[in-house]
Amino acid sequence: MIDPKAFLEFIKERRSIRAFLNKPIPEEEVEMILEAGRWAPSASNRQPWNFVCIKNKDVLKELARVTGYGYFIADASFAVAIVGKPTISGNWYVVDTSLVSMNMMLMAWSLGIGTCWIGSMDKEKAKQILGLAKNDYLLTVLPFGYIQGNVPEPTYRHPLKNIIREI
Ligand SMILES: Cc1cc2nc3c(=O)[nH]c(=O)nc-3n(C[C@H](O)[C@H](O)[C@H](O)COP(=O)(O)O)c2cc1C
């Protein structure tokens, strides 16, 4: 088991990273990130997802062109498209794949690998680039790479007292 206080600090220290070193990531670490995704919880354990692991630089550049504030995916060592399957779990595929994403982001952080959820993306164009089926749901494409430069300053969070109501 992980030390709880260290784990909370770890969660607080994670930052979205948007600049990556041009340095390959060992296959074992790639697999650990994918594995962390695979172990996410899902409603009725339906696991309504699959992942596209993108290592081809040309594809990363193509994806960068269909993002807004996600251009940095072009510099990623690899990226993972997290694909939800509405046909497997119609009510929960968005929630379940979001949990996958968080698991992958935290796993990456523990390895000193940066990532950032890219929401600013033309998903229909990205689906075409990735060869996804019409009814596949593209949650996001997470770019991964070793962190270039300094880790950004902590981002603001509302104080607990503002968001908690005790009954
Ligand atoms: C659903 C979602 C969509 C996001 N979309 C983008 C995006 O398109 N581009 C980007 O640079 N960051 C994006 N982010 C990252 C957020 O800006 C970031 O998580 C937030 O500012 C808090 O910073 P932190 O992750 O460093 O704590 C997104 C995050 C989430 C959860």
The ligand as a Gaussian input file, in Angstrom:
#p B3LYP/6-31G(d) Opt

LIG

0 1
 C      -11.936000      17.730000     -19.952000
 C      -10.634000      18.487000     -20.024000
 C      -10.285000      19.133000     -21.198000
 C       -9.058000      19.805000     -21.290000
 N       -8.695000      20.342000     -22.494000
 C       -7.472000      20.913000     -22.610000
 C       -7.019000      21.369000     -23.876000
 O       -7.681000      21.254000     -24.903000
 N       -5.790000      21.937000     -23.947000
 C       -4.997000      22.090000     -22.846000
 O       -3.896000      22.607000     -22.984000
 N       -5.397000      21.655000     -21.607000
 C       -6.604000      21.064000     -21.475000
 N       -7.010000      20.557000     -20.260000
 C       -6.125000      20.692000     -19.088000
 C       -6.670000      21.721000     -18.078000
 O       -6.484000      23.007000     -18.603000
 C       -5.941000      21.542000     -16.739000
 O       -6.187000      20.246000     -16.234000
 C       -6.385000      22.565000     -15.704000
 O       -6.026000      23.864000     -16.112000
 C       -5.758000      22.316000     -14.332000
 O       -4.345000      22.266000     -14.451000
 P       -3.515000      21.001000     -13.948000
 O       -3.975000      19.807000     -14.732000
 O       -2.078000      21.344000     -14.218000
 O       -3.791000      20.840000     -12.484000
 C       -8.202000      19.889000     -20.155000
 C       -8.564000      19.216000     -18.982000
 C       -9.744000      18.516000     -18.916000
 C      -10.076000      17.756000     -17.644000

